[in-house]
Amino acid sequence: MSKRSVADLKPGEKAIIQSFNDQLMSLKLLEMGCLPGAEICMHCKAPLGDPICLNVSGYCLSMRRSEAASILIEN
């Protein structure tokens, strides 16, 4: 079974960040507060599904679905 990513979450669904699958993107995400072990929640999606809005570390963070796909989560 493949690992799930933040891009797979549905609005309102919560998960715990486990790791990243893109080293360059992981540095950017770590600086934005997406730390392993942190809870992340899909807040909403744009009408066409991209970008998405996430709640993480006490604030809202918008990103592209392709960026969210690099954040692996625990089931």
C-alpha positions in Angstrom: 0.0 0.0 0.0 1.4 3.4 -1.0 1.8 6.1 1.6 -0.9 8.8 1.7 0.0 12.5 1.3 -1.7 15.7 2.4 -3.0 16.0 -1.2 -5.2 13.0 -0.5 -7.0 14.6 2.5 -10.6 15.6 2.2 -11.9 19.0 3.6 -12.1 18.7 7.4 -9.9 15.6 7.5 -6.9 15.7 9.9 -3.7 13.7 9.9 -0.2 13.7 11.4 2.8 14.7 9.3 5.2 11.8 9.1 7.9 12.7 6.5 8.6 14.3 3.1 9.4 12.7 -0.2 11.1 15.8 -1.8 14.3 17.1 -0.2 14.2 20.6 -1.7 10.5 21.1 -0.9 11.0 19.7 2.6 13.2 22.6 3.6 10.6 25.1 2.4 7.8 23.2 4.2 9.8 22.9 7.5 10.4 26.7 7.5 6.6 27.2 7.1 5.9 25.0 10.2 5.1 21.7 8.6 7.1 19.6 11.1 7.0 15.8 11.4 4.6 15.0 14.3 2.5 18.1 13.7 -1.2 17.8 13.1 -2.4 19.1 9.7 -6.0 19.6 8.6 -7.4 20.2 5.1 -9.5 23.4 5.5 -10.7 23.8 2.0 -9.9 23.5 -1.7 -10.3 26.1 -4.5 -13.2 25.4 -6.8 -11.0 23.6 -9.3 -9.1 21.7 -6.6 -5.9 23.7 -6.7 -4.6 25.5 -4.5 -5.6 24.1 -1.2 -5.8 25.7 2.3 -4.4 23.8 5.3 -4.4 24.4 9.0 -1.0 23.6 10.5 0.8 24.8 13.6 -2.0 27.3 14.4 -2.3 29.1 11.1 -3.7 28.7 7.6 -1.3 27.8 4.8 -2.1 27.7 1.1 -0.2 25.6 -1.3 -0.4 23.8 -4.6 -1.6 20.2 -4.6 1.7 19.2 -6.1 3.5 20.7 -3.1 1.1 19.0 -0.7 1.8 15.7 -2.4 5.4 15.8 -1.0 4.1 15.8 2.6 3.6 12.1 3.7 1.1 11.5 6.5 0.3 8.7 9.0 -3.0 6.9 8.5 
